């Protein structure tokens, strides 16, 4: 069985080399790039990746479907530039693809890094996500952000996790929080969701309680507290931005 690895990029020179090294066992690597201005494209080419450069940004889901449409091998592994396949997961992937009784899609546990440590609680682990699938058995949703894979066949879970260097420092937290809350607000507003300042506040409070207490974020130490606060902030910004879209007249 052969494997295509697909990923989308935008100015990922700090992450891409480590990512592609971890999936160098693949038969084919597809990189769809959104006109990066750094060395992302150069790094992709150095690994022999098939590079497609797009002039527009349709959102995460549609962009990943573009990459998926370029894949030609039996199996597909979707990965982000800030993620890494461990040696243990690599072996499990190869064994799974070779099995005559393999399912159509596999979810993998993900271990995510937050400002100094891999989180073990806070709703961040094991954090199963669908990533490995037989080509033709799944596609991505059309969401602008928080896209997900939509498998049509049988699904199982793999044992070994992959690594996600989601937030290396707090500057990255703030940058992503702003970008993702904007995209999420626009998506939610387009789907008919409305908000208010009070709603924003109470959703933020609930996000903190859910992360820090219900999902045991306090067991993740200082980073657990920082993450709970960040989740509360991101939630607040998303609902405030929905409210601001209403105030600006977009609802007319």
Secondary structure, DSSP 8 states (H G I E B T S, - for coil): --EEEEEEESS-HHHHHHHHHHTTTSSEEEEEES--SSSHHHHHHHTT-EEEE-SS---HHHHHHHHHHH--SSEEEE--TTEE--HHHHHHHHHHHH-TT--SEEEE-EEEEETTEE-SSTT-SS--EEEEEETTSEEE---SSS--EEE-S-EEE-SS-EEEEEESSHHHHHHHHHHHHHHHHHHHHHTT----HHHHHHHHHHHHHIIIIIT-GGGGHHHHHHHHHHHHHHHHHHHHHHHHHHHTTTT-
